[in-house]
Amino acid sequence: MLAALLLAACSRTKVYDSYCQTPLSGWEKNSPAEFSVPPVAESGSYGAEVGLRVSEAFPFTDLTLVVVIETLPQPPATATTTSVSLPCPLFSKEGRPLGAGLSYRQLAFPLNPLYLQAGDSLHVTIRHDMKREILPGISDVGFSLIHQ
């Protein structure tokens, strides 16, 4: 059983992992984080997740993000766009902060798996969907892609 677990853990390969810093004054609603994922080498299923680094200055217990993923296949195929509203709880039901870290907590929020063909690339845009135009306390926004 241990060998099977180790083999399963080794079969996941991180293909892309990048973070964008937000301004010290706060993350503006009209300033999305953008990521250009280079073409993938293999066809298959890919896990995707959004990463956040959040400080105690963040004024809410949760956050809603809008994630737009544009899949850019090799021509002659046409691009497809998927938009997802992603709820991001930052505290447990008991009121304890989620994530790891002291002054900044690192959190990851999974997205639905993507099926990509070899040579497909992605353009990912992430923005917050909160009532405040500027959100303090979010230092970095990231995107990861993992071949499963």
Secondary structure, 3 states (H helix, E strand, C coil): CHHHHHHHHHCCEEEEEEEEECCCCCEECCCCEEEEECCCCCCEEEEEEEEEEEECCCCCCEEEEEEEEEEECCCCCCCEEEEEEEEEECECCCCCECCECCCEEEEEEECCCEEECCCCEEEEEEEECCCCCEECCEEEEEEEEEEC
